[in-house]
């Protein structure tokens, strides 16, 4: 099984997103293993090229922009 983990594709946002999900979700809605995977090092993540999912085509530009955005330091 493959998962498109686009919500965590922006490396600059990973730690903050992980902290928010762990604090607010506490494993009630997302499996703890899924929450932990947000912070996996790149060496544990398999990336590969695949066709863009047809169901996400209407959101492609928005998703790619969000994934690639640069977050200003706080």
C-alpha positions as CSV (number, residue, x, y, z in Angstrom):
1,X,0.0,0.0,0.0
2,X,1.2,3.5,-0.8
3,X,0.3,6.7,0.9
4,X,0.7,10.2,-0.5
5,X,1.7,12.0,2.6
6,X,1.4,15.5,1.0
7,X,0.4,17.2,4.2
8,X,4.0,16.7,5.6
9,X,5.8,17.3,2.3
10,X,7.0,20.7,3.5
11,X,10.0,20.0,5.7
12,X,9.9,23.4,7.3
13,X,6.4,22.7,8.7
14,X,6.9,19.1,9.9
15,X,7.8,19.7,13.5
16,X,5.1,22.3,14.2
17,X,2.5,20.2,12.5
18,X,3.6,17.1,14.4
19,X,3.4,19.0,17.7
20,X,-0.1,20.3,16.9
21,X,-1.5,16.9,15.9
22,X,0.0,15.1,18.9
23,X,-1.3,17.8,21.3
24,X,-4.8,18.0,19.8
25,X,-5.4,14.5,18.5
26,X,-3.5,12.5,21.1
27,X,-4.1,9.4,19.0
28,X,-7.9,9.6,19.1
29,X,-8.4,10.1,15.4
30,X,-5.0,9.2,13.8
31,X,-3.0,6.1,14.6
32,X,0.0,7.0,16.8
33,X,2.2,5.3,14.2
34,X,0.9,7.7,11.5
35,X,1.6,10.7,13.8
36,X,5.1,9.4,14.5
37,X,5.7,9.0,10.7
38,X,5.5,12.8,10.3
39,X,8.9,13.0,12.0
40,X,10.6,10.1,10.3
41,X,14.0,10.9,8.9
42,X,14.3,11.0,5.1
43,X,16.2,7.7,5.2
44,X,12.9,6.0,6.4
45,X,10.8,7.5,3.7
46,X,10.5,6.1,0.2
47,X,10.0,8.6,-2.5
48,X,9.3,7.7,-6.1
49,X,7.8,9.2,-9.2
50,X,4.2,8.2,-9.9
51,X,1.4,9.6,-12.0
52,X,-0.5,12.4,-10.4
53,X,-3.7,11.0,-8.9
54,X,-6.7,12.0,-11.1
55,X,-8.8,12.7,-8.0
56,X,-6.3,15.4,-7.0
57,X,-5.8,17.0,-10.4
58,X,-8.2,19.9,-9.5
59,X,-5.9,20.7,-6.5
60,X,-2.5,20.1,-8.1
61,X,-1.4,23.7,-8.5
62,X,-2.5,24.6,-4.9
63,X,-0.9,21.5,-3.4
64,X,2.4,22.0,-5.2
65,X,2.5,25.6,-4.2
66,X,1.8,24.7,-0.6
67,X,4.4,21.9,-0.5
68,X,7.1,24.1,-1.9
69,X,6.4,27.3,0.1
70,X,9.1,28.8,2.2
71,X,8.2,29.6,5.7
72,X,9.7,32.8,7.2
73,X,11.5,32.3,10.4
74,X,9.5,33.2,13.5
